Structures are given as structure tokens and as C-alpha cells.
Amino acid sequence: MKELILVIAKALVDHPDRVQVNVKEDDRGTVYELSVHPEDIGKIIGKQGRIAKAMRTVVTSAAVKSQKRVIVDIMS
């Protein structure tokens, strides 16, 4: 899952070397914290959050097989 998020995010940003994904387990499920360069936040979120929503949909769909709840948080 982490690799999937990295591939998607690196394709969208201008600074792919600054993309990082941290994985945490918490009471909500598995949380993937996506960190990007501050100039790339808008590209990851997209207009009205469309890109972020699409990324979360893809990751959630990929996680269905593992039957775990997956959350993607976007950090600066």
C-alpha cells in the first residue's frame, strides 16, 4: 500500500524526492501519512480536493482484500 501511494504522489508533484509516506497503526486502522514539499500540496489535493479523494478511493479499493481500514492523511 505504501508503494502505491508513493507511485501516485511522485507522478503528481514537482519535487518527487521530497515525497514520504509514514505508516501508523491506530484505533481507526492503518494510517498512511503522506508528506510532500510545501509547494506541491495543491497538486496533491487538487481543485476542490478531487485528486486527494481519488487517491484515497484507489488506496481504499486496494485495501479491500486485506479487510483493513486504511486512511490517507496529507501533511505538508
PDB file of N, CA, C and O in Angstrom:
ATOM      1  N   MET A   1       0.817  -1.188   0.000  1.00  0.00           N
ATOM      2  CA  MET A   1       0.000   0.000   0.000  1.00  0.00           C
ATOM      3  C   MET A   1       0.867   1.262   0.000  1.00  0.00           C
ATOM      4  O   MET A   1       0.582   2.229  -0.706  1.00  0.00           O
ATOM      5  N   LYS A   2       1.922   1.230   0.800  1.00  0.00           N
ATOM      6  CA  LYS A   2       2.830   2.372   0.877  1.00  0.00           C
ATOM      7  C   LYS A   2       3.432   2.665  -0.493  1.00  0.00           C
ATOM      8  O   LYS A   2       3.549   3.827  -0.882  1.00  0.00           O
ATOM      9  N   GLU A   3       3.813   1.627  -1.221  1.00  0.00           N
ATOM     10  CA  GLU A   3       4.409   1.801  -2.539  1.00  0.00           C
ATOM     11  C   GLU A   3       3.409   2.404  -3.516  1.00  0.00           C
ATOM     12  O   GLU A   3       3.775   3.230  -4.352  1.00  0.00           O
ATOM     13  N   LEU A   4       2.152   1.994  -3.415  1.00  0.00           N
ATOM     14  CA  LEU A   4       1.106   2.533  -4.277  1.00  0.00           C
ATOM     15  C   LEU A   4       0.953   4.033  -4.060  1.00  0.00           C
ATOM     16  O   LEU A   4       0.876   4.793  -5.025  1.00  0.00           O
ATOM     17  N   ILE A   5       0.908   4.459  -2.820  1.00  0.00           N
ATOM     18  CA  ILE A   5       0.785   5.882  -2.501  1.00  0.00           C
ATOM     19  C   ILE A   5       1.998   6.649  -3.016  1.00  0.00           C
ATOM     20  O   ILE A   5       1.856   7.739  -3.571  1.00  0.00           O
ATOM     21  N   LEU A   6       3.190   6.084  -2.834  1.00  0.00           N
ATOM     22  CA  LEU A   6       4.409   6.741  -3.321  1.00  0.00           C
ATOM     23  C   LEU A   6       4.394   6.922  -4.836  1.00  0.00           C
ATOM     24  O   LEU A   6       4.741   7.993  -5.333  1.00  0.00           O
ATOM     25  N   VAL A   7       4.002   5.906  -5.558  1.00  0.00           N
ATOM     26  CA  VAL A   7       3.977   5.977  -7.022  1.00  0.00           C
ATOM     27  C   VAL A   7       2.999   7.045  -7.496  1.00  0.00           C
ATOM     28  O   VAL A   7       3.326   7.837  -8.380  1.00  0.00           O
ATOM     29  N   ILE A   8       1.821   7.071  -6.923  1.00  0.00           N
ATOM     30  CA  ILE A   8       0.810   8.055  -7.319  1.00  0.00           C
ATOM     31  C   ILE A   8       1.289   9.465  -7.001  1.00  0.00           C
ATOM     32  O   ILE A   8       1.206  10.356  -7.847  1.00  0.00           O
ATOM     33  N   ALA A   9       1.786   9.671  -5.793  1.00  0.00           N
ATOM     34  CA  ALA A   9       2.201  11.007  -5.361  1.00  0.00           C
ATOM     35  C   ALA A   9       3.394  11.512  -6.160  1.00  0.00           C
ATOM     36  O   ALA A   9       3.421  12.676  -6.558  1.00  0.00           O
ATOM     37  N   LYS A  10       4.372  10.662  -6.396  1.00  0.00           N
ATOM     38  CA  LYS A  10       5.564  11.095  -7.138  1.00  0.00           C
ATOM     39  C   LYS A  10       5.231  11.479  -8.571  1.00  0.00           C
ATOM     40  O   LYS A  10       5.910  12.323  -9.156  1.00  0.00           O
ATOM     41  N   ALA A  11       4.206  10.880  -9.141  1.00  0.00           N
ATOM     42  CA  ALA A  11       3.792  11.225 -10.501  1.00  0.00           C
ATOM     43  C   ALA A  11       3.121  12.590 -10.573  1.00  0.00           C
ATOM     44  O   ALA A  11       3.064  13.193 -11.645  1.00  0.00           O
ATOM     45  N   LEU A  12       2.616  13.082  -9.460  1.00  0.00           N
ATOM     46  CA  LEU A  12       1.854  14.333  -9.455  1.00  0.00           C
ATOM     47  C   LEU A  12       2.677  15.569  -9.103  1.00  0.00           C
ATOM     48  O   LEU A  12       2.308  16.675  -9.498  1.00  0.00           O
ATOM     49  N   VAL A  13       3.773  15.416  -8.378  1.00  0.00           N
ATOM     50  CA  VAL A  13       4.475  16.568  -7.807  1.00  0.00           C
ATOM     51  C   VAL A  13       5.684  17.006  -8.625  1.00  0.00           C
ATOM     52  O   VAL A  13       6.158  16.277  -9.496  1.00  0.00           O
ATOM     53  N   ASP A  14       6.177  18.214  -8.330  1.00  0.00           N
ATOM     54  CA  ASP A  14       7.379  18.743  -8.966  1.00  0.00           C
ATOM     55  C   ASP A  14       8.647  18.321  -8.229  1.00  0.00           C
ATOM     56  O   ASP A  14       9.731  18.324  -8.812  1.00  0.00           O
ATOM     57  N   HIS A  15       8.521  17.957  -6.952  1.00  0.00           N
ATOM     58  CA  HIS A  15       9.663  17.556  -6.123  1.00  0.00           C
ATOM     59  C   HIS A  15       9.455  16.113  -5.650  1.00  0.00           C
ATOM     60  O   HIS A  15       9.145  15.891  -4.479  1.00  0.00           O
ATOM     61  N   PRO A  16       9.624  15.118  -6.555  1.00  0.00           N
ATOM     62  CA  PRO A  16       9.361  13.724  -6.154  1.00  0.00           C
ATOM     63  C   PRO A  16      10.325  13.195  -5.100  1.00  0.00           C
ATOM     64  O   PRO A  16      10.016  12.221  -4.414  1.00  0.00           O
ATOM     65  N   ASP A  17      11.481  13.821  -4.964  1.00  0.00           N
ATOM     66  CA  ASP A  17      12.441  13.368  -3.956  1.00  0.00           C
ATOM     67  C   ASP A  17      11.998  13.720  -2.541  1.00  0.00           C
ATOM     68  O   ASP A  17      12.526  13.164  -1.578  1.00  0.00           O
ATOM     69  N   ARG A  18      11.042  14.631  -2.397  1.00  0.00           N
ATOM     70  CA  ARG A  18      10.566  15.067  -1.080  1.00  0.00           C
ATOM     71  C   ARG A  18       9.291  14.340  -0.640  1.00  0.00           C
ATOM     72  O   ARG A  18       8.717  14.677   0.396  1.00  0.00           O
ATOM     73  N   VAL A  19       8.848  13.359  -1.406  1.00  0.00           N
ATOM     74  CA  VAL A  19       7.636  12.607  -1.056  1.00  0.00           C
ATOM     75  C   VAL A  19       8.004  11.515  -0.058  1.00  0.00           C
ATOM     76  O   VAL A  19       8.929  10.736  -0.287  1.00  0.00           O
ATOM     77  N   GLN A  20       7.265  11.469   1.054  1.00  0.00           N
ATOM     78  CA  GLN A  20       7.484  10.456   2.081  1.00  0.00           C
ATOM     79  C   GLN A  20       6.144   9.930   2.568  1.00  0.00           C
ATOM     80  O   GLN A  20       5.156  10.663   2.616  1.00  0.00           O
ATOM     81  N   VAL A  21       6.121   8.663   2.926  1.00  0.00           N
ATOM     82  CA  VAL A  21       4.916   8.060   3.490  1.00  0.00           C
ATOM     83  C   VAL A  21       5.302   7.374   4.794  1.00  0.00           C
ATOM     84  O   VAL A  21       6.161   6.492   4.814  1.00  0.00           O
ATOM     85  N   ASN A  22       4.662   7.784   5.873  1.00  0.00           N
ATOM     86  CA  ASN A  22       4.858   7.155   7.183  1.00  0.00           C
ATOM     87  C   ASN A  22       3.616   6.332   7.509  1.00  0.00           C
ATOM     88  O   ASN A  22       2.491   6.767   7.265  1.00  0.00           O
ATOM     89  N   VAL A  23       3.829   5.157   8.055  1.00  0.00           N
ATOM     90  CA  VAL A  23       2.721   4.250   8.374  1.00  0.00           C
ATOM     91  C   VAL A  23       2.550   4.187   9.881  1.00  0.00           C
ATOM     92  O   VAL A  23       3.515   3.996  10.621  1.00  0.00           O
ATOM     93  N   LYS A  24       1.313   4.350  10.326  1.00  0.00           N
ATOM     94  CA  LYS A  24       0.991   4.257  11.749  1.00  0.00           C
ATOM     95  C   LYS A  24      -0.244   3.386  11.920  1.00  0.00           C
ATOM     96  O   LYS A  24      -1.161   3.411  11.099  1.00  0.00           O
ATOM     97  N   GLU A  25      -0.247   2.635  12.975  1.00  0.00           N
ATOM     98  CA  GLU A  25      -1.438   1.875  13.356  1.00  0.00           C
ATOM     99  C   GLU A  25      -2.114   2.644  14.478  1.00  0.00           C
ATOM    100  O   GLU A  25      -1.462   3.043  15.443  1.00  0.00           O
ATOM    101  N   ASP A  26      -3.405   2.851  14.359  1.00  0.00           N
ATOM    102  CA  ASP A  26      -4.124   3.486  15.458  1.00  0.00           C
ATOM    103  C   ASP A  26      -5.518   2.879  15.544  1.00  0.00           C
ATOM    104  O   ASP A  26      -5.843   1.952  14.802  1.00  0.00           O
ATOM    105  N   ASP A  27      -6.339   3.398  16.444  1.00  0.00           N
ATOM    106  CA  ASP A  27      -7.645   2.799  16.666  1.00  0.00           C
ATOM    107  C   ASP A  27      -8.570   2.892  15.456  1.00  0.00           C
ATOM    108  O   ASP A  27      -9.540   2.141  15.358  1.00  0.00           O
ATOM    109  N   ARG A  28      -8.274   3.815  14.526  1.00  0.00           N
ATOM    110  CA  ARG A  28      -9.082   3.953  13.317  1.00  0.00           C
ATOM    111  C   ARG A  28      -8.702   2.932  12.256  1.00  0.00           C
ATOM    112  O   ARG A  28      -9.501   2.645  11.365  1.00  0.00           O
ATOM    113  N   GLY A  29      -7.494   2.379  12.336  1.00  0.00           N
ATOM    114  CA  GLY A  29      -6.990   1.450  11.334  1.00  0.00           C
ATOM    115  C   GLY A  29      -5.560   1.803  10.983  1.00  0.00           C
ATOM    116  O   GLY A  29      -4.833   2.354  11.811  1.00  0.00           O
ATOM    117  N   THR A  30      -5.153   1.495   9.775  1.00  0.00           N
ATOM    118  CA  THR A  30      -3.808   1.832   9.313  1.00  0.00           C
ATOM    119  C   THR A  30      -3.846   3.224   8.699  1.00  0.00           C
ATOM    120  O   THR A  30      -4.628   3.493   7.787  1.00  0.00           O
ATOM    121  N   VAL A  31      -2.990   4.105   9.210  1.00  0.00           N
ATOM    122  CA  VAL A  31      -2.947   5.488   8.747  1.00  0.00           C
ATOM    123  C   VAL A  31      -1.652   5.692   7.974  1.00  0.00           C
ATOM    124  O   VAL A  31      -0.559   5.447   8.485  1.00  0.00           O
ATOM    125  N   TYR A  32      -1.797   6.144   6.733  1.00  0.00           N
ATOM    126  CA  TYR A  32      -0.648   6.482   5.897  1.00  0.00           C
ATOM    127  C   TYR A  32      -0.558   7.997   5.837  1.00  0.00           C
ATOM    128  O   TYR A  32      -1.460   8.658   5.322  1.00  0.00           O
ATOM    129  N   GLU A  33       0.533   8.550   6.365  1.00  0.00           N
ATOM    130  CA  GLU A  33       0.736   9.993   6.371  1.00  0.00           C
ATOM    131  C   GLU A  33       1.621  10.363   5.191  1.00  0.00           C
ATOM    132  O   GLU A  33       2.802  10.019   5.161  1.00  0.00           O
ATOM    133  N   LEU A  34       1.056  11.055   4.234  1.00  0.00           N
ATOM    134  CA  LEU A  34       1.770  11.462   3.031  1.00  0.00           C
ATOM    135  C   LEU A  34       2.327  12.861   3.235  1.00  0.00           C
ATOM    136  O   LEU A  34       1.576  13.807   3.473  1.00  0.00           O
ATOM    137  N   SER A  35       3.645  12.990   3.143  1.00  0.00           N
ATOM    138  CA  SER A  35       4.310  14.283   3.289  1.00  0.00           C
ATOM    139  C   SER A  35       4.932  14.668   1.951  1.00  0.00           C
ATOM    140  O   SER A  35       5.605  13.859   1.313  1.00  0.00           O
ATOM    141  N   VAL A  36       4.700  15.912   1.533  1.00  0.00           N
ATOM    142  CA  VAL A  36       5.276  16.419   0.286  1.00  0.00           C
ATOM    143  C   VAL A  36       5.869  17.801   0.522  1.00  0.00           C
ATOM    144  O   VAL A  36       5.654  18.406   1.573  1.00  0.00           O
ATOM    145  N   HIS A  37       6.606  18.290  -0.447  1.00  0.00           N
ATOM    146  CA  HIS A  37       7.165  19.640  -0.398  1.00  0.00           C
ATOM    147  C   HIS A  37       6.001  20.627  -0.298  1.00  0.00           C
ATOM    148  O   HIS A  37       4.964  20.410  -0.925  1.00  0.00           O
ATOM    149  N   PRO A  38       6.149  21.714   0.482  1.00  0.00           N
ATOM    150  CA  PRO A  38       5.040  22.671   0.643  1.00  0.00           C
ATOM    151  C   PRO A  38       4.494  23.241  -0.673  1.00  0.00           C
ATOM    152  O   PRO A  38       3.310  23.567  -0.754  1.00  0.00           O
ATOM    153  N   GLU A  39       5.330  23.362  -1.689  1.00  0.00           N
ATOM    154  CA  GLU A  39       4.848  23.877  -2.974  1.00  0.00           C
ATOM    155  C   GLU A  39       3.950  22.872  -3.700  1.00  0.00           C
ATOM    156  O   GLU A  39       3.198  23.250  -4.598  1.00  0.00           O
ATOM    157  N   ASP A  40       4.026  21.596  -3.316  1.00  0.00           N
ATOM    158  CA  ASP A  40       3.281  20.545  -4.003  1.00  0.00           C
ATOM    159  C   ASP A  40       1.970  20.167  -3.329  1.00  0.00           C
ATOM    160  O   ASP A  40       1.253  19.297  -3.823  1.00  0.00           O
ATOM    161  N   ILE A  41       1.652  20.793  -2.230  1.00  0.00           N
ATOM    162  CA  ILE A  41       0.412  20.460  -1.508  1.00  0.00           C
ATOM    163  C   ILE A  41      -0.807  20.637  -2.411  1.00  0.00           C
ATOM    164  O   ILE A  41      -1.688  19.777  -2.437  1.00  0.00           O
ATOM    165  N   GLY A  42      -0.864  21.730  -3.141  1.00  0.00           N
ATOM    166  CA  GLY A  42      -2.004  21.990  -4.025  1.00  0.00           C
ATOM    167  C   GLY A  42      -2.153  20.950  -5.113  1.00  0.00           C
ATOM    168  O   GLY A  42      -3.270  20.621  -5.511  1.00  0.00           O
ATOM    169  N   LYS A  43      -1.046  20.431  -5.596  1.00  0.00           N
ATOM    170  CA  LYS A  43      -1.096  19.413  -6.652  1.00  0.00           C
ATOM    171  C   LYS A  43      -1.602  18.080  -6.111  1.00  0.00           C
ATOM    172  O   LYS A  43      -2.275  17.332  -6.819  1.00  0.00           O
ATOM    173  N   ILE A  44      -1.278  17.790  -4.866  1.00  0.00           N
ATOM    174  CA  ILE A  44      -1.749  16.542  -4.252  1.00  0.00           C
ATOM    175  C   ILE A  44      -3.228  16.643  -3.888  1.00  0.00           C
ATOM    176  O   ILE A  44      -3.968  15.671  -4.036  1.00  0.00           O
ATOM    177  N   ILE A  45      -3.657  17.795  -3.420  1.00  0.00           N
ATOM    178  CA  ILE A  45      -5.053  17.967  -3.026  1.00  0.00           C
ATOM    179  C   ILE A  45      -5.948  18.161  -4.254  1.00  0.00           C
ATOM    180  O   ILE A  45      -7.013  17.552  -4.342  1.00  0.00           O
ATOM    181  N   GLY A  46      -5.528  18.995  -5.190  1.00  0.00           N
ATOM    182  CA  GLY A  46      -6.313  19.232  -6.396  1.00  0.00           C
ATOM    183  C   GLY A  46      -7.446  20.203  -6.156  1.00  0.00           C
ATOM    184  O   GLY A  46      -7.724  20.590  -5.022  1.00  0.00           O
ATOM    185  N   LYS A  47      -8.094  20.591  -7.237  1.00  0.00           N
ATOM    186  CA  LYS A  47      -9.223  21.517  -7.132  1.00  0.00           C
ATOM    187  C   LYS A  47     -10.366  20.845  -6.392  1.00  0.00           C
ATOM    188  O   LYS A  47     -10.814  19.757  -6.757  1.00  0.00           O
ATOM    189  N   GLN A  48     -10.822  21.506  -5.362  1.00  0.00           N
ATOM    190  CA  GLN A  48     -11.912  21.025  -4.505  1.00  0.00           C
ATOM    191  C   GLN A  48     -11.637  19.636  -3.940  1.00  0.00           C
ATOM    192  O   GLN A  48     -12.569  18.894  -3.631  1.00  0.00           O
ATOM    193  N   GLY A  49     -10.343  19.280  -3.803  1.00  0.00           N
ATOM    194  CA  GLY A  49      -9.965  18.018  -3.189  1.00  0.00           C
ATOM    195  C   GLY A  49     -10.169  16.792  -4.055  1.00  0.00           C
ATOM    196  O   GLY A  49     -10.180  15.671  -3.548  1.00  0.00           O
ATOM    197  N   ARG A  50     -10.332  16.990  -5.354  1.00  0.00           N
ATOM    198  CA  ARG A  50     -10.648  15.863  -6.238  1.00  0.00           C
ATOM    199  C   ARG A  50      -9.511  14.845  -6.332  1.00  0.00           C
ATOM    200  O   ARG A  50      -9.759  13.640  -6.311  1.00  0.00           O
ATOM    201  N   ILE A  51      -8.272  15.316  -6.434  1.00  0.00           N
ATOM    202  CA  ILE A  51      -7.152  14.391  -6.563  1.00  0.00           C
ATOM    203  C   ILE A  51      -6.954  13.617  -5.257  1.00  0.00           C
ATOM    204  O   ILE A  51      -6.721  12.408  -5.280  1.00  0.00           O
ATOM    205  N   ALA A  52      -7.046  14.310  -4.127  1.00  0.00           N
ATOM    206  CA  ALA A  52      -6.912  13.639  -2.831  1.00  0.00           C
ATOM    207  C   ALA A  52      -8.011  12.593  -2.651  1.00  0.00           C
ATOM    208  O   ALA A  52      -7.752  11.494  -2.161  1.00  0.00           O
ATOM    209  N   LYS A  53      -9.218  12.931  -3.042  1.00  0.00           N
ATOM    210  CA  LYS A  53     -10.333  11.994  -2.924  1.00  0.00           C
ATOM    211  C   LYS A  53     -10.118  10.782  -3.823  1.00  0.00           C
ATOM    212  O   LYS A  53     -10.389   9.651  -3.419  1.00  0.00           O
ATOM    213  N   ALA A  54      -9.631  11.014  -5.040  1.00  0.00           N
ATOM    214  CA  ALA A  54      -9.380   9.907  -5.965  1.00  0.00           C
ATOM    215  C   ALA A  54      -8.272   9.000  -5.434  1.00  0.00           C
ATOM    216  O   ALA A  54      -8.364   7.776  -5.533  1.00  0.00           O
ATOM    217  N   MET A  55      -7.220   9.606  -4.868  1.00  0.00           N
ATOM    218  CA  MET A  55      -6.127   8.815  -4.312  1.00  0.00           C
ATOM    219  C   MET A  55      -6.631   7.966  -3.146  1.00  0.00           C
ATOM    220  O   MET A  55      -6.276   6.793  -3.034  1.00  0.00           O
ATOM    221  N   ARG A  56      -7.444   8.545  -2.292  1.00  0.00           N
ATOM    222  CA  ARG A  56      -8.000   7.794  -1.159  1.00  0.00           C
ATOM    223  C   ARG A  56      -8.901   6.658  -1.639  1.00  0.00           C
ATOM    224  O   ARG A  56      -8.918   5.582  -1.041  1.00  0.00           O
ATOM    225  N   THR A  57      -9.650   6.896  -2.714  1.00  0.00           N
ATOM    226  CA  THR A  57     -10.521   5.857  -3.266  1.00  0.00           C
ATOM    227  C   THR A  57      -9.708   4.686  -3.799  1.00  0.00           C
ATOM    228  O   THR A  57     -10.052   3.530  -3.554  1.00  0.00           O
ATOM    229  N   VAL A  58      -8.627   4.975  -4.530  1.00  0.00           N
ATOM    230  CA  VAL A  58      -7.775   3.921  -5.076  1.00  0.00           C
ATOM    231  C   VAL A  58      -7.151   3.104  -3.951  1.00  0.00           C
ATOM    232  O   VAL A  58      -7.147   1.874  -4.000  1.00  0.00           O
ATOM    233  N   VAL A  59      -6.624   3.787  -2.937  1.00  0.00           N
ATOM    234  CA  VAL A  59      -5.969   3.088  -1.825  1.00  0.00           C
ATOM    235  C   VAL A  59      -6.985   2.260  -1.034  1.00  0.00           C
ATOM    236  O   VAL A  59      -6.688   1.132  -0.641  1.00  0.00           O
ATOM    237  N   THR A  60      -8.154   2.799  -0.804  1.00  0.00           N
ATOM    238  CA  THR A  60      -9.201   2.063  -0.083  1.00  0.00           C
ATOM    239  C   THR A  60      -9.634   0.829  -0.875  1.00  0.00           C
ATOM    240  O   THR A  60      -9.854  -0.238  -0.302  1.00  0.00           O
ATOM    241  N   SER A  61      -9.755   0.981  -2.184  1.00  0.00           N
ATOM    242  CA  SER A  61     -10.132  -0.155  -3.028  1.00  0.00           C
ATOM    243  C   SER A  61      -9.063  -1.240  -3.015  1.00  0.00           C
ATOM    244  O   SER A  61      -9.382  -2.429  -3.001  1.00  0.00           O
ATOM    245  N   ALA A  62      -7.799  -0.835  -3.020  1.00  0.00           N
ATOM    246  CA  ALA A  62      -6.709  -1.805  -2.977  1.00  0.00           C
ATOM    247  C   ALA A  62      -6.648  -2.521  -1.626  1.00  0.00           C
ATOM    248  O   ALA A  62      -6.158  -3.648  -1.544  1.00  0.00           O
ATOM    249  N   ALA A  63      -7.135  -1.881  -0.578  1.00  0.00           N
ATOM    250  CA  ALA A  63      -7.080  -2.460   0.765  1.00  0.00           C
ATOM    251  C   ALA A  63      -8.247  -3.398   1.063  1.00  0.00           C
ATOM    252  O   ALA A  63      -8.276  -4.027   2.120  1.00  0.00           O
ATOM    253  N   VAL A  64      -9.196  -3.499   0.158  1.00  0.00           N
ATOM    254  CA  VAL A  64     -10.368  -4.342   0.403  1.00  0.00           C
ATOM    255  C   VAL A  64      -9.969  -5.801   0.610  1.00  0.00           C
ATOM    256  O   VAL A  64     -10.571  -6.497   1.427  1.00  0.00           O
ATOM    257  N   LYS A  65      -8.968  -6.263  -0.118  1.00  0.00           N
ATOM    258  CA  LYS A  65      -8.548  -7.661   0.005  1.00  0.00           C
ATOM    259  C   LYS A  65      -8.023  -7.975   1.401  1.00  0.00           C
ATOM    260  O   LYS A  65      -8.232  -9.078   1.907  1.00  0.00           O
ATOM    261  N   SER A  66      -7.347  -7.022   2.024  1.00  0.00           N
ATOM    262  CA  SER A  66      -6.787  -7.257   3.353  1.00  0.00           C
ATOM    263  C   SER A  66      -7.816  -7.057   4.465  1.00  0.00           C
ATOM    264  O   SER A  66      -7.550  -7.375   5.624  1.00  0.00           O
ATOM    265  N   GLN A  67      -8.971  -6.539   4.119  1.00  0.00           N
ATOM    266  CA  GLN A  67     -10.068  -6.296   5.056  1.00  0.00           C
ATOM    267  C   GLN A  67      -9.643  -5.430   6.237  1.00  0.00           C
ATOM    268  O   GLN A  67     -10.079  -5.648   7.367  1.00  0.00           O
ATOM    269  N   LYS A  68      -8.786  -4.443   5.964  1.00  0.00           N
ATOM    270  CA  LYS A  68      -8.384  -3.494   6.986  1.00  0.00           C
ATOM    271  C   LYS A  68      -8.829  -2.103   6.558  1.00  0.00           C
ATOM    272  O   LYS A  68      -8.913  -1.804   5.367  1.00  0.00           O
ATOM    273  N   ARG A  69      -9.107  -1.276   7.523  1.00  0.00           N
ATOM    274  CA  ARG A  69      -9.462   0.101   7.237  1.00  0.00           C
ATOM    275  C   ARG A  69      -8.179   0.888   6.989  1.00  0.00           C
ATOM    276  O   ARG A  69      -7.228   0.791   7.765  1.00  0.00           O
ATOM    277  N   VAL A  70      -8.153   1.663   5.913  1.00  0.00           N
ATOM    278  CA  VAL A  70      -6.974   2.414   5.510  1.00  0.00           C
ATOM    279  C   VAL A  70      -7.340   3.883   5.397  1.00  0.00           C
ATOM    280  O   VAL A  70      -8.359   4.240   4.804  1.00  0.00           O
ATOM    281  N   ILE A  71      -6.497   4.732   5.973  1.00  0.00           N
ATOM    282  CA  ILE A  71      -6.713   6.182   5.943  1.00  0.00           C
ATOM    283  C   ILE A  71      -5.468   6.845   5.385  1.00  0.00           C
ATOM    284  O   ILE A  71      -4.352   6.504   5.777  1.00  0.00           O
ATOM    285  N   VAL A  72      -5.650   7.796   4.466  1.00  0.00           N
ATOM    286  CA  VAL A  72      -4.526   8.557   3.907  1.00  0.00           C
ATOM    287  C   VAL A  72      -4.658   9.994   4.393  1.00  0.00           C
ATOM    288  O   VAL A  72      -5.626  10.684   4.073  1.00  0.00           O
ATOM    289  N   ASP A  73      -3.669  10.437   5.172  1.00  0.00           N
ATOM    290  CA  ASP A  73      -3.606  11.823   5.655  1.00  0.00           C
ATOM    291  C   ASP A  73      -2.528  12.546   4.856  1.00  0.00           C
ATOM    292  O   ASP A  73      -1.451  11.998   4.620  1.00  0.00           O
ATOM    293  N   ILE A  74      -2.818  13.768   4.443  1.00  0.00           N
ATOM    294  CA  ILE A  74      -1.858  14.556   3.674  1.00  0.00           C
ATOM    295  C   ILE A  74      -1.271  15.615   4.582  1.00  0.00           C
ATOM    296  O   ILE A  74      -1.991  16.430   5.158  1.00  0.00           O
ATOM    297  N   MET A  75       0.076  15.595   4.705  1.00  0.00           N
ATOM    298  CA  MET A  75       0.800  16.542   5.545  1.00  0.00           C
ATOM    299  C   MET A  75       1.647  17.442   4.658  1.00  0.00           C
ATOM    300  O   MET A  75       1.935  17.105   3.509  1.00  0.00           O
ATOM    301  N   SER A  76       2.041  18.587   5.197  1.00  0.00           N
ATOM    302  CA  SER A  76       2.937  19.459   4.420  1.00  0.00           C
ATOM    303  C   SER A  76       4.368  19.252   4.848  1.00  0.00           C
ATOM    304  O   SER A  76       5.272  19.894   4.312  1.00  0.00           O
TER     305      SER A  76
END
